Amino acid sequence: MNSATTAAAVQYRLKEWAAQIRECQNRPAGMSVVDWCASHGITKANYYYRLRRVRQVCLENLPPETPAQQIVPVNTCILQQKTQSGSGIQQGLSVSVNGLSIHVTESTPMPLLAEVLKVVRNAE
């Protein structure tokens, strides 16, 4: 057997095992894993080996996690900015990205800011 054939065989076997695991997890209420295995001609040890292998392959194929976004503390003297507005001095932080300007203040709701930043990040 060449490596392509072996890889195809492994993939086929893993798909079969995943189907068996789904079937076992959807077994009738009150039926134990041991009983389900006995009725399907496999040992309990073999079932758990298959479960472990399927989980391992699934974990290996997960996309890499995006790093958690963190709020970076900024010194308040940097945040103070004088702007020309009807109310006089406005404190906060102005950010310009991709030609868009955003002014953030202490009262800016974080969910709103998160959504706006998502839109800005995806803007072309």
Backbone as XML, in Angstrom:
<?xml version="1.0"?>
<chain id="A" units="angstrom">
  <residue number="1" name="MET">
    <atom name="N" x="0.835" y="-1.174" z="0.000"/>
    <atom name="CA" x="0.000" y="0.000" z="0.000"/>
    <atom name="C" x="0.884" y="1.242" z="0.000"/>
  </residue>
  <residue number="2" name="ASN">
    <atom name="N" x="0.511" y="2.227" z="-0.802"/>
    <atom name="CA" x="1.271" y="3.472" z="-0.779"/>
    <atom name="C" x="0.674" y="4.408" z="0.264"/>
  </residue>
  <residue number="3" name="SER">
    <atom name="N" x="1.334" y="5.550" z="0.486"/>
    <atom name="CA" x="0.897" y="6.446" z="1.563"/>
    <atom name="C" x="-0.475" y="7.065" z="1.292"/>
  </residue>
  <residue number="4" name="ALA">
    <atom name="N" x="-0.801" y="7.329" z="0.025"/>
    <atom name="CA" x="-2.121" y="7.895" z="-0.300"/>
    <atom name="C" x="-3.224" y="6.902" z="0.017"/>
  </residue>
  <residue number="5" name="THR">
    <atom name="N" x="-2.986" y="5.640" z="-0.307"/>
    <atom name="CA" x="-3.967" y="4.591" z="-0.019"/>
    <atom name="C" x="-4.130" y="4.423" z="1.485"/>
  </residue>
  <residue number="6" name="THR">
    <atom name="N" x="-3.005" y="4.453" z="2.207"/>
    <atom name="CA" x="-3.046" y="4.316" z="3.661"/>
    <atom name="C" x="-3.811" y="5.478" z="4.285"/>
  </residue>
  <residue number="7" name="ALA">
    <atom name="N" x="-3.533" y="6.696" z="3.820"/>
    <atom name="CA" x="-4.229" y="7.873" z="4.354"/>
    <atom name="C" x="-5.725" y="7.785" z="4.085"/>
  </residue>
  <residue number="8" name="ALA">
    <atom name="N" x="-6.090" y="7.329" z="2.900"/>
    <atom name="CA" x="-7.511" y="7.189" z="2.557"/>
    <atom name="C" x="-8.168" y="6.140" z="3.457"/>
  </residue>
  <residue number="9" name="ALA">
    <atom name="N" x="-7.455" y="5.052" z="3.721"/>
    <atom name="CA" x="-7.995" y="3.997" z="4.583"/>
    <atom name="C" x="-8.193" y="4.515" z="6.008"/>
  </residue>
  <residue number="10" name="VAL">
    <atom name="N" x="-7.231" y="5.285" z="6.484"/>
    <atom name="CA" x="-7.335" y="5.848" z="7.838"/>
    <atom name="C" x="-8.528" y="6.802" z="7.912"/>
  </residue>
  <residue number="11" name="GLN">
    <atom name="N" x="-8.691" y="7.661" z="6.914"/>
    <atom name="CA" x="-9.817" y="8.594" z="6.887"/>
    <atom name="C" x="-11.153" y="7.849" z="6.867"/>
  </residue>
  <residue number="12" name="TYR">
    <atom name="N" x="-11.226" y="6.795" z="6.061"/>
    <atom name="CA" x="-12.455" y="6.000" z="5.976"/>
    <atom name="C" x="-12.765" y="5.371" z="7.339"/>
  </residue>
  <residue number="13" name="ARG">
    <atom name="N" x="-11.732" y="4.810" z="7.964"/>
    <atom name="CA" x="-11.914" y="4.159" z="9.265"/>
    <atom name="C" x="-12.363" y="5.185" z="10.311"/>
  </residue>
  <residue number="14" name="LEU">
    <atom name="N" x="-11.752" y="6.369" z="10.303"/>
    <atom name="CA" x="-12.135" y="7.398" z="11.270"/>
    <atom name="C" x="-13.583" y="7.847" z="11.068"/>
  </residue>
  <residue number="15" name="LYS">
    <atom name="N" x="-14.016" y="7.926" z="9.814"/>
    <atom name="CA" x="-15.417" y="8.294" z="9.547"/>
    <atom name="C" x="-16.361" y="7.212" z="10.074"/>
  </residue>
  <residue number="16" name="GLU">
    <atom name="N" x="-15.991" y="5.961" z="9.875"/>
    <atom name="CA" x="-16.805" y="4.853" z="10.402"/>
    <atom name="C" x="-16.875" y="4.932" z="11.921"/>
  </residue>
  <residue number="17" name="TRP">
    <atom name="N" x="-15.725" y="5.144" z="12.550"/>
    <atom name="CA" x="-15.672" y="5.227" z="14.004"/>
    <atom name="C" x="-16.486" y="6.407" z="14.514"/>
  </residue>
  <residue number="18" name="ALA">
    <atom name="N" x="-16.409" y="7.550" z="13.841"/>
    <atom name="CA" x="-17.182" y="8.723" z="14.262"/>
    <atom name="C" x="-18.673" y="8.431" z="14.193"/>
  </residue>
  <residue number="19" name="ALA">
    <atom name="N" x="-19.092" y="7.720" z="13.155"/>
    <atom name="CA" x="-20.509" y="7.345" z="13.029"/>
    <atom name="C" x="-20.911" y="6.415" z="14.173"/>
  </residue>
  <residue number="20" name="GLN">
    <atom name="N" x="-20.050" y="5.449" z="14.518"/>
    <atom name="CA" x="-20.338" y="4.545" z="15.630"/>
    <atom name="C" x="-20.445" y="5.319" z="16.947"/>
  </residue>
  <residue number="21" name="ILE">
    <atom name="N" x="-19.537" y="6.265" z="17.140"/>
    <atom name="CA" x="-19.544" y="7.044" z="18.379"/>
    <atom name="C" x="-20.830" y="7.861" z="18.486"/>
  </residue>
  <residue number="22" name="ARG">
    <atom name="N" x="-21.239" y="8.492" z="17.378"/>
    <atom name="CA" x="-22.506" y="9.239" z="17.385"/>
    <atom name="C" x="-23.666" y="8.303" z="17.716"/>
  </residue>
  <residue number="23" name="GLU">
    <atom name="N" x="-23.648" y="7.116" z="17.109"/>
    <atom name="CA" x="-24.721" y="6.149" z="17.362"/>
    <atom name="C" x="-24.745" y="5.731" z="18.827"/>
  </residue>
  <residue number="24" name="CYS">
    <atom name="N" x="-23.561" y="5.489" z="19.395"/>
    <atom name="CA" x="-23.493" y="5.088" z="20.803"/>
    <atom name="C" x="-23.965" y="6.222" z="21.707"/>
  </residue>
  <residue number="25" name="GLN">
    <atom name="N" x="-23.584" y="7.445" z="21.372"/>
    <atom name="CA" x="-23.995" y="8.576" z="22.200"/>
    <atom name="C" x="-25.502" y="8.846" z="22.095"/>
  </residue>
  <residue number="26" name="ASN">
    <atom name="N" x="-26.125" y="8.350" z="21.044"/>
    <atom name="CA" x="-27.579" y="8.485" z="20.882"/>
    <atom name="C" x="-28.314" y="7.190" z="21.214"/>
  </residue>
  <residue number="27" name="ARG">
    <atom name="N" x="-27.660" y="6.315" z="21.960"/>
    <atom name="CA" x="-28.280" y="5.033" z="22.332"/>
    <atom name="C" x="-29.499" y="5.282" z="23.211"/>
  </residue>
  <residue number="28" name="PRO">
    <atom name="N" x="-30.372" y="4.304" z="23.302"/>
    <atom name="CA" x="-31.583" y="4.469" z="24.119"/>
    <atom name="C" x="-31.247" y="4.766" z="25.581"/>
  </residue>
  <residue number="29" name="ALA">
    <atom name="N" x="-32.084" y="5.562" z="26.201"/>
    <atom name="CA" x="-31.898" y="5.875" z="27.623"/>
    <atom name="C" x="-31.900" y="4.577" z="28.416"/>
  </residue>
  <residue number="30" name="GLY">
    <atom name="N" x="-31.000" y="4.476" z="29.350"/>
    <atom name="CA" x="-30.918" y="3.274" z="30.180"/>
    <atom name="C" x="-29.967" y="2.225" z="29.634"/>
  </residue>
  <residue number="31" name="MET">
    <atom name="N" x="-29.563" y="2.333" z="28.380"/>
    <atom name="CA" x="-28.616" y="1.373" z="27.805"/>
    <atom name="C" x="-27.203" y="1.855" z="28.108"/>
  </residue>
  <residue number="32" name="SER">
    <atom name="N" x="-26.383" y="0.983" z="28.672"/>
    <atom name="CA" x="-25.016" y="1.367" z="29.006"/>
    <atom name="C" x="-24.119" y="1.258" z="27.769"/>
  </residue>
  <residue number="33" name="VAL">
    <atom name="N" x="-22.941" y="1.862" z="27.879"/>
    <atom name="CA" x="-21.958" y="1.761" z="26.795"/>
    <atom name="C" x="-21.562" y="0.299" z="26.590"/>
  </residue>
  <residue number="34" name="VAL">
    <atom name="N" x="-21.408" y="-0.412" z="27.686"/>
    <atom name="CA" x="-21.033" y="-1.835" z="27.603"/>
    <atom name="C" x="-22.090" y="-2.618" z="26.836"/>
  </residue>
  <residue number="35" name="ASP">
    <atom name="N" x="-23.362" y="-2.383" z="27.145"/>
    <atom name="CA" x="-24.441" y="-3.077" z="26.438"/>
    <atom name="C" x="-24.465" y="-2.701" z="24.961"/>
  </residue>
  <residue number="36" name="TRP">
    <atom name="N" x="-24.288" y="-1.405" z="24.677"/>
    <atom name="CA" x="-24.286" y="-0.966" z="23.285"/>
    <atom name="C" x="-23.131" y="-1.618" z="22.533"/>
  </residue>
  <residue number="37" name="CYS">
    <atom name="N" x="-21.964" y="-1.651" z="23.143"/>
    <atom name="CA" x="-20.795" y="-2.259" z="22.503"/>
    <atom name="C" x="-21.031" y="-3.745" z="22.237"/>
  </residue>
  <residue number="38" name="ALA">
    <atom name="N" x="-21.597" y="-4.436" z="23.216"/>
    <atom name="CA" x="-21.859" y="-5.864" z="23.052"/>
    <atom name="C" x="-22.825" y="-6.105" z="21.896"/>
  </residue>
  <residue number="39" name="SER">
    <atom name="N" x="-23.815" y="-5.247" z="21.763"/>
    <atom name="CA" x="-24.787" y="-5.437" z="20.687"/>
    <atom name="C" x="-24.215" y="-5.073" z="19.314"/>
  </residue>
  <residue number="40" name="HIS">
    <atom name="N" x="-23.073" y="-4.366" z="19.284"/>
    <atom name="CA" x="-22.440" y="-3.985" z="18.025"/>
    <atom name="C" x="-21.123" y="-4.719" z="17.770"/>
  </residue>
  <residue number="41" name="GLY">
    <atom name="N" x="-20.830" y="-5.697" z="18.619"/>
    <atom name="CA" x="-19.676" y="-6.560" z="18.388"/>
    <atom name="C" x="-18.317" y="-5.920" z="18.623"/>
  </residue>
  <residue number="42" name="ILE">
    <atom name="N" x="-18.252" y="-4.930" z="19.510"/>
    <atom name="CA" x="-16.951" y="-4.364" z="19.855"/>
    <atom name="C" x="-16.802" y="-4.343" z="21.368"/>
  </residue>
  <residue number="43" name="THR">
    <atom name="N" x="-15.553" y="-4.332" z="21.822"/>
    <atom name="CA" x="-15.322" y="-4.297" z="23.266"/>
    <atom name="C" x="-15.400" y="-2.852" z="23.754"/>
  </residue>
  <residue number="44" name="LYS">
    <atom name="N" x="-15.617" y="-2.715" z="25.052"/>
    <atom name="CA" x="-15.657" y="-1.387" z="25.651"/>
    <atom name="C" x="-14.310" y="-0.685" z="25.454"/>
  </residue>
  <residue number="45" name="ALA">
    <atom name="N" x="-13.219" y="-1.410" z="25.628"/>
    <atom name="CA" x="-11.874" y="-0.840" z="25.446"/>
    <atom name="C" x="-11.681" y="-0.347" z="24.014"/>
  </residue>
  <residue number="46" name="ASN">
    <atom name="N" x="-12.179" y="-1.127" z="23.056"/>
    <atom name="CA" x="-12.054" y="-0.733" z="21.655"/>
    <atom name="C" x="-12.877" y="0.509" z="21.362"/>
  </residue>
  <residue number="47" name="TYR">
    <atom name="N" x="-14.072" y="0.589" z="21.943"/>
    <atom name="CA" x="-14.916" y="1.771" z="21.762"/>
    <atom name="C" x="-14.194" y="3.023" z="22.266"/>
  </residue>
  <residue number="48" name="TYR">
    <atom name="N" x="-13.620" y="2.948" z="23.469"/>
    <atom name="CA" x="-12.949" y="4.121" z="24.036"/>
    <atom name="C" x="-11.659" y="4.457" z="23.282"/>
  </residue>
  <residue number="49" name="TYR">
    <atom name="N" x="-10.999" y="3.447" z="22.729"/>
    <atom name="CA" x="-9.835" y="3.713" z="21.874"/>
    <atom name="C" x="-10.283" y="4.507" z="20.643"/>
  </residue>
  <residue number="50" name="ARG">
    <atom name="N" x="-11.357" y="4.068" z="20.011"/>
    <atom name="CA" x="-11.881" y="4.755" z="18.827"/>
    <atom name="C" x="-12.318" y="6.183" z="19.173"/>
  </residue>
  <residue number="51" name="LEU">
    <atom name="N" x="-12.980" y="6.334" z="20.302"/>
    <atom name="CA" x="-13.416" y="7.651" z="20.744"/>
    <atom name="C" x="-12.210" y="8.570" z="20.926"/>
  </residue>
  <residue number="52" name="ARG">
    <atom name="N" x="-11.160" y="8.061" z="21.567"/>
    <atom name="CA" x="-9.952" y="8.854" z="21.788"/>
    <atom name="C" x="-9.296" y="9.256" z="20.468"/>
  </residue>
  <residue number="53" name="ARG">
    <atom name="N" x="-9.214" y="8.332" z="19.514"/>
    <atom name="CA" x="-8.594" y="8.621" z="18.216"/>
    <atom name="C" x="-9.408" y="9.651" z="17.425"/>
  </residue>
  <residue number="54" name="VAL">
    <atom name="N" x="-10.730" y="9.527" z="17.421"/>
    <atom name="CA" x="-11.576" y="10.476" z="16.698"/>
    <atom name="C" x="-11.448" y="11.860" z="17.328"/>
  </residue>
  <residue number="55" name="ARG">
    <atom name="N" x="-11.459" y="11.932" z="18.655"/>
    <atom name="CA" x="-11.299" y="13.227" z="19.325"/>
    <atom name="C" x="-9.938" y="13.842" z="19.005"/>
  </residue>
  <residue number="56" name="GLN">
    <atom name="N" x="-8.903" y="13.009" z="19.005"/>
    <atom name="CA" x="-7.551" y="13.497" z="18.720"/>
    <atom name="C" x="-7.485" y="14.110" z="17.321"/>
  </residue>
  <residue number="57" name="VAL">
    <atom name="N" x="-8.045" y="13.428" z="16.330"/>
    <atom name="CA" x="-8.030" y="13.935" z="14.961"/>
    <atom name="C" x="-8.842" y="15.226" z="14.864"/>
  </residue>
  <residue number="58" name="CYS">
    <atom name="N" x="-9.985" y="15.270" z="15.540"/>
    <atom name="CA" x="-10.799" y="16.489" z="15.532"/>
    <atom name="C" x="-10.027" y="17.661" z="16.127"/>
  </residue>
  <residue number="59" name="LEU">
    <atom name="N" x="-9.337" y="17.438" z="17.238"/>
    <atom name="CA" x="-8.565" y="18.503" z="17.868"/>
    <atom name="C" x="-7.411" y="18.961" z="16.979"/>
  </residue>
  <residue number="60" name="GLU">
    <atom name="N" x="-6.775" y="18.017" z="16.292"/>
    <atom name="CA" x="-5.663" y="18.366" z="15.403"/>
    <atom name="C" x="-6.134" y="19.211" z="14.225"/>
  </residue>
  <residue number="61" name="ASN">
    <atom name="N" x="-7.394" y="19.046" z="13.827"/>
    <atom name="CA" x="-7.913" y="19.761" z="12.660"/>
    <atom name="C" x="-8.661" y="21.047" z="13.004"/>
  </residue>
  <residue number="62" name="LEU">
    <atom name="N" x="-8.702" y="21.415" z="14.288"/>
    <atom name="CA" x="-9.341" y="22.674" z="14.659"/>
    <atom name="C" x="-8.508" y="23.836" z="14.131"/>
  </residue>
  <residue number="63" name="PRO">
    <atom name="N" x="-9.168" y="24.892" z="13.677"/>
    <atom name="CA" x="-8.387" y="26.060" z="13.249"/>
    <atom name="C" x="-7.687" y="26.658" z="14.461"/>
  </residue>
  <residue number="64" name="PRO">
    <atom name="N" x="-6.546" y="27.295" z="14.244"/>
    <atom name="CA" x="-5.838" y="27.879" z="15.383"/>
    <atom name="C" x="-6.697" y="28.950" z="16.046"/>
  </residue>
  <residue number="65" name="GLU">
    <atom name="N" x="-6.588" y="29.013" z="17.354"/>
    <atom name="CA" x="-7.385" y="29.981" z="18.099"/>
    <atom name="C" x="-6.870" y="31.382" z="17.827"/>
  </residue>
  <residue number="66" name="THR">
    <atom name="N" x="-7.805" y="32.291" z="17.717"/>
    <atom name="CA" x="-7.395" y="33.684" z="17.603"/>
    <atom name="C" x="-7.066" y="34.156" z="19.009"/>
  </residue>
  <residue number="67" name="PRO">
    <atom name="N" x="-6.015" y="34.924" z="19.142"/>
    <atom name="CA" x="-5.653" y="35.355" z="20.491"/>
    <atom name="C" x="-6.766" y="36.202" z="21.103"/>
  </residue>
  <residue number="68" name="ALA">
    <atom name="N" x="-6.936" y="36.033" z="22.380"/>
    <atom name="CA" x="-7.973" y="36.796" z="23.077"/>
    <atom name="C" x="-7.625" y="38.277" z="22.993"/>
  </residue>
  <residue number="69" name="GLN">
    <atom name="N" x="-8.627" y="39.063" z="22.664"/>
    <atom name="CA" x="-8.405" y="40.496" z="22.593"/>
    <atom name="C" x="-8.435" y="41.054" z="24.007"/>
  </residue>
  <residue number="70" name="GLN">
    <atom name="N" x="-7.502" y="41.928" z="24.268"/>
    <atom name="CA" x="-7.409" y="42.498" z="25.593"/>
    <atom name="C" x="-7.536" y="44.010" z="25.503"/>
  </residue>
  <residue number="71" name="ILE">
    <atom name="N" x="-8.044" y="44.580" z="26.565"/>
    <atom name="CA" x="-8.106" y="46.027" z="26.657"/>
    <atom name="C" x="-6.776" y="46.485" z="27.234"/>
  </residue>
  <residue number="72" name="VAL">
    <atom name="N" x="-6.153" y="47.410" z="26.544"/>
    <atom name="CA" x="-4.866" y="47.927" z="26.976"/>
    <atom name="C" x="-5.106" y="49.199" z="27.774"/>
  </residue>
  <residue number="73" name="PRO">
    <atom name="N" x="-4.631" y="49.245" z="29.021"/>
    <atom name="CA" x="-4.841" y="50.461" z="29.796"/>
    <atom name="C" x="-4.050" y="51.626" z="29.192"/>
  </residue>
  <residue number="74" name="VAL">
    <atom name="N" x="-4.671" y="52.800" z="29.167"/>
    <atom name="CA" x="-4.043" y="53.995" z="28.617"/>
    <atom name="C" x="-4.068" y="55.066" z="29.700"/>
  </residue>
  <residue number="75" name="ASN">
    <atom name="N" x="-2.967" y="55.731" z="29.862"/>
    <atom name="CA" x="-2.866" y="56.804" z="30.835"/>
    <atom name="C" x="-3.901" y="57.877" z="30.509"/>
  </residue>
  <residue number="76" name="THR">
    <atom name="N" x="-4.627" y="58.367" z="31.520"/>
    <atom name="CA" x="-5.707" y="59.326" z="31.276"/>
    <atom name="C" x="-5.211" y="60.644" z="30.695"/>
  </residue>
  <residue number="77" name="CYS">
    <atom name="N" x="-3.972" y="61.031" z="30.952"/>
    <atom name="CA" x="-3.504" y="62.295" z="30.382"/>
    <atom name="C" x="-3.374" y="62.186" z="28.870"/>
  </residue>
  <residue number="78" name="ILE">
    <atom name="N" x="-3.171" y="60.988" z="28.342"/>
    <atom name="CA" x="-3.116" y="60.794" z="26.897"/>
    <atom name="C" x="-4.516" y="60.900" z="26.301"/>
  </residue>
  <residue number="79" name="LEU">
    <atom name="N" x="-5.531" y="60.488" z="27.075"/>
    <atom name="CA" x="-6.900" y="60.491" z="26.574"/>
    <atom name="C" x="-7.508" y="61.888" z="26.489"/>
  </residue>
  <residue number="80" name="GLN">
    <atom name="N" x="-6.975" y="62.822" z="27.210"/>
    <atom name="CA" x="-7.563" y="64.151" z="27.215"/>
    <atom name="C" x="-7.206" y="64.871" z="25.927"/>
  </residue>
  <residue number="81" name="GLN">
    <atom name="N" x="-8.228" y="65.296" z="25.236"/>
    <atom name="CA" x="-8.040" y="65.966" z="23.959"/>
    <atom name="C" x="-9.053" y="67.087" z="23.855"/>
  </residue>
  <residue number="82" name="LYS">
    <atom name="N" x="-8.628" y="68.243" z="23.401"/>
    <atom name="CA" x="-9.539" y="69.362" z="23.215"/>
    <atom name="C" x="-10.049" y="69.320" z="21.785"/>
  </residue>
  <residue number="83" name="THR">
    <atom name="N" x="-11.343" y="69.374" z="21.627"/>
    <atom name="CA" x="-11.934" y="69.397" z="20.300"/>
    <atom name="C" x="-12.884" y="70.565" z="20.204"/>
  </residue>
  <residue number="84" name="GLN">
    <atom name="N" x="-13.134" y="70.995" z="19.011"/>
    <atom name="CA" x="-14.083" y="72.075" z="18.784"/>
    <atom name="C" x="-15.468" y="71.456" z="18.634"/>
  </residue>
  <residue number="85" name="SER">
    <atom name="N" x="-16.263" y="71.549" z="19.639"/>
    <atom name="CA" x="-17.633" y="71.049" z="19.563"/>
    <atom name="C" x="-18.532" y="72.055" z="20.254"/>
  </residue>
  <residue number="86" name="GLY">
    <atom name="N" x="-19.789" y="71.867" z="20.107"/>
    <atom name="CA" x="-20.743" y="72.795" z="20.684"/>
    <atom name="C" x="-20.640" y="72.868" z="22.192"/>
  </residue>
  <residue number="87" name="SER">
    <atom name="N" x="-20.207" y="71.798" z="22.845"/>
    <atom name="CA" x="-20.154" y="71.781" z="24.300"/>
    <atom name="C" x="-18.789" y="72.165" z="24.841"/>
  </residue>
  <residue number="88" name="GLY">
    <atom name="N" x="-17.832" y="72.478" z="23.985"/>
    <atom name="CA" x="-16.517" y="72.892" z="24.471"/>
    <atom name="C" x="-15.528" y="71.752" z="24.443"/>
  </residue>
  <residue number="89" name="ILE">
    <atom name="N" x="-14.927" y="71.436" z="25.585"/>
    <atom name="CA" x="-13.877" y="70.420" z="25.660"/>
    <atom name="C" x="-14.515" y="69.035" z="25.766"/>
  </residue>
  <residue number="90" name="GLN">
    <atom name="N" x="-14.018" y="68.135" z="24.946"/>
    <atom name="CA" x="-14.527" y="66.763" z="24.951"/>
    <atom name="C" x="-13.351" y="65.838" z="25.222"/>
  </residue>
  <residue number="91" name="GLN">
    <atom name="N" x="-13.428" y="65.041" z="26.287"/>
    <atom name="CA" x="-12.343" y="64.134" z="26.616"/>
    <atom name="C" x="-12.586" y="62.788" z="25.973"/>
  </residue>
  <residue number="92" name="GLY">
    <atom name="N" x="-11.490" y="62.143" z="25.612"/>
    <atom name="CA" x="-11.624" y="60.822" z="25.035"/>
    <atom name="C" x="-10.441" y="60.507" z="24.154"/>
  </residue>
  <residue number="93" name="LEU">
    <atom name="N" x="-10.631" y="59.576" z="23.278"/>
    <atom name="CA" x="-9.593" y="59.106" z="22.380"/>
    <atom name="C" x="-10.155" y="59.081" z="20.974"/>
  </residue>
  <residue number="94" name="SER">
    <atom name="N" x="-9.457" y="59.717" z="20.046"/>
    <atom name="CA" x="-9.864" y="59.660" z="18.642"/>
    <atom name="C" x="-8.934" y="58.708" z="17.915"/>
  </residue>
  <residue number="95" name="VAL">
    <atom name="N" x="-9.527" y="57.823" z="17.153"/>
    <atom name="CA" x="-8.766" y="56.826" z="16.409"/>
    <atom name="C" x="-9.144" y="56.953" z="14.944"/>
  </residue>
  <residue number="96" name="SER">
    <atom name="N" x="-8.145" y="56.982" z="14.076"/>
    <atom name="CA" x="-8.403" y="57.001" z="12.637"/>
    <atom name="C" x="-7.836" y="55.734" z="12.024"/>
  </residue>
  <residue number="97" name="VAL">
    <atom name="N" x="-8.713" y="54.979" z="11.363"/>
    <atom name="CA" x="-8.314" y="53.728" z="10.733"/>
    <atom name="C" x="-8.993" y="53.643" z="9.372"/>
  </residue>
  <residue number="98" name="ASN">
    <atom name="N" x="-8.227" y="53.329" z="8.345"/>
    <atom name="CA" x="-8.771" y="53.173" z="6.990"/>
    <atom name="C" x="-9.635" y="54.373" z="6.578"/>
  </residue>
  <residue number="99" name="GLY">
    <atom name="N" x="-9.211" y="55.562" z="6.973"/>
    <atom name="CA" x="-9.960" y="56.747" z="6.583"/>
    <atom name="C" x="-11.197" y="57.016" z="7.433"/>
  </residue>
  <residue number="100" name="LEU">
    <atom name="N" x="-11.443" y="56.194" z="8.425"/>
    <atom name="CA" x="-12.587" y="56.385" z="9.320"/>
    <atom name="C" x="-12.076" y="56.915" z="10.653"/>
  </residue>
  <residue number="101" name="SER">
    <atom name="N" x="-12.796" y="57.838" z="11.240"/>
    <atom name="CA" x="-12.413" y="58.381" z="12.542"/>
    <atom name="C" x="-13.447" y="57.971" z="13.581"/>
  </residue>
  <residue number="102" name="ILE">
    <atom name="N" x="-12.957" y="57.548" z="14.719"/>
    <atom name="CA" x="-13.825" y="57.126" z="15.817"/>
    <atom name="C" x="-13.382" y="57.887" z="17.054"/>
  </residue>
  <residue number="103" name="HIS">
    <atom name="N" x="-14.339" y="58.475" z="17.751"/>
    <atom name="CA" x="-14.028" y="59.150" z="19.008"/>
    <atom name="C" x="-14.633" y="58.320" z="20.134"/>
  </residue>
  <residue number="104" name="VAL">
    <atom name="N" x="-13.798" y="57.913" z="21.069"/>
    <atom name="CA" x="-14.221" y="57.059" z="22.176"/>
    <atom name="C" x="-14.084" y="57.841" z="23.469"/>
  </residue>
  <residue number="105" name="THR">
    <atom name="N" x="-15.128" y="57.775" z="24.291"/>
    <atom name="CA" x="-15.095" y="58.418" z="25.600"/>
    <atom name="C" x="-15.339" y="57.368" z="26.670"/>
  </residue>
  <residue number="106" name="GLU">
    <atom name="N" x="-15.267" y="57.793" z="27.920"/>
    <atom name="CA" x="-15.547" y="56.871" z="29.025"/>
    <atom name="C" x="-16.952" y="56.303" z="28.956"/>
  </residue>
  <residue number="107" name="SER">
    <atom name="N" x="-17.872" y="57.072" z="28.387"/>
    <atom name="CA" x="-19.268" y="56.633" z="28.359"/>
    <atom name="C" x="-19.610" y="55.797" z="27.126"/>
  </residue>
  <residue number="108" name="THR">
    <atom name="N" x="-18.622" y="55.567" z="26.248"/>
    <atom name="CA" x="-18.882" y="54.737" z="25.069"/>
    <atom name="C" x="-19.126" y="53.300" z="25.529"/>
  </residue>
  <residue number="109" name="PRO">
    <atom name="N" x="-20.273" y="52.723" z="25.217"/>
    <atom name="CA" x="-20.542" y="51.334" z="25.628"/>
    <atom name="C" x="-19.562" y="50.373" z="24.950"/>
  </residue>
  <residue number="110" name="MET">
    <atom name="N" x="-18.959" y="49.496" z="25.723"/>
    <atom name="CA" x="-17.970" y="48.556" z="25.189"/>
    <atom name="C" x="-18.544" y="47.651" z="24.101"/>
  </residue>
  <residue number="111" name="PRO">
    <atom name="N" x="-19.795" y="47.154" z="24.222"/>
    <atom name="CA" x="-20.330" y="46.335" z="23.124"/>
    <atom name="C" x="-20.425" y="47.115" z="21.811"/>
  </residue>
  <residue number="112" name="LEU">
    <atom name="N" x="-20.797" y="48.401" z="21.906"/>
    <atom name="CA" x="-20.873" y="49.232" z="20.714"/>
    <atom name="C" x="-19.485" y="49.401" z="20.109"/>
  </residue>
  <residue number="113" name="LEU">
    <atom name="N" x="-18.497" y="49.696" z="20.941"/>
    <atom name="CA" x="-17.131" y="49.865" z="20.458"/>
    <atom name="C" x="-16.625" y="48.589" z="19.802"/>
  </residue>
  <residue number="114" name="ALA">
    <atom name="N" x="-16.907" y="47.443" z="20.412"/>
    <atom name="CA" x="-16.474" y="46.162" z="19.841"/>
    <atom name="C" x="-17.084" y="45.947" z="18.464"/>
  </residue>
  <residue number="115" name="GLU">
    <atom name="N" x="-18.373" y="46.240" z="18.319"/>
    <atom name="CA" x="-19.029" y="46.070" z="17.019"/>
    <atom name="C" x="-18.470" y="47.028" z="15.974"/>
  </residue>
  <residue number="116" name="VAL">
    <atom name="N" x="-18.229" y="48.278" z="16.374"/>
    <atom name="CA" x="-17.679" y="49.261" z="15.442"/>
    <atom name="C" x="-16.286" y="48.826" z="14.991"/>
  </residue>
  <residue number="117" name="LEU">
    <atom name="N" x="-15.474" y="48.352" z="15.922"/>
    <atom name="CA" x="-14.122" y="47.911" z="15.565"/>
    <atom name="C" x="-14.147" y="46.699" z="14.636"/>
  </residue>
  <residue number="118" name="LYS">
    <atom name="N" x="-15.126" y="45.813" z="14.803"/>
    <atom name="CA" x="-15.270" y="44.675" z="13.883"/>
    <atom name="C" x="-15.562" y="45.176" z="12.469"/>
  </residue>
  <residue number="119" name="VAL">
    <atom name="N" x="-16.452" y="46.157" z="12.366"/>
    <atom name="CA" x="-16.805" y="46.702" z="11.064"/>
    <atom name="C" x="-15.600" y="47.385" z="10.435"/>
  </residue>
  <residue number="120" name="VAL">
    <atom name="N" x="-14.881" y="48.171" z="11.234"/>
    <atom name="CA" x="-13.694" y="48.879" z="10.723"/>
    <atom name="C" x="-12.642" y="47.878" z="10.258"/>
  </residue>
  <residue number="121" name="ARG">
    <atom name="N" x="-12.443" y="46.822" z="11.045"/>
    <atom name="CA" x="-11.432" y="45.814" z="10.699"/>
    <atom name="C" x="-11.759" y="45.148" z="9.365"/>
  </residue>
  <residue number="122" name="ASN">
    <atom name="N" x="-13.041" y="44.957" z="9.073"/>
    <atom name="CA" x="-13.431" y="44.274" z="7.849"/>
    <atom name="C" x="-13.662" y="45.226" z="6.690"/>
  </residue>
  <residue number="123" name="ALA">
    <atom name="N" x="-13.579" y="46.531" z="6.951"/>
    <atom name="CA" x="-13.792" y="47.518" z="5.869"/>
    <atom name="C" x="-12.574" y="47.525" z="4.944"/>
  </residue>
  <residue number="124" name="GLU">
    <atom name="N" x="-12.840" y="47.705" z="3.693"/>
    <atom name="CA" x="-11.727" y="47.751" z="2.725"/>
    <atom name="C" x="-11.505" y="49.145" z="2.257"/>
  </residue>
</chain>
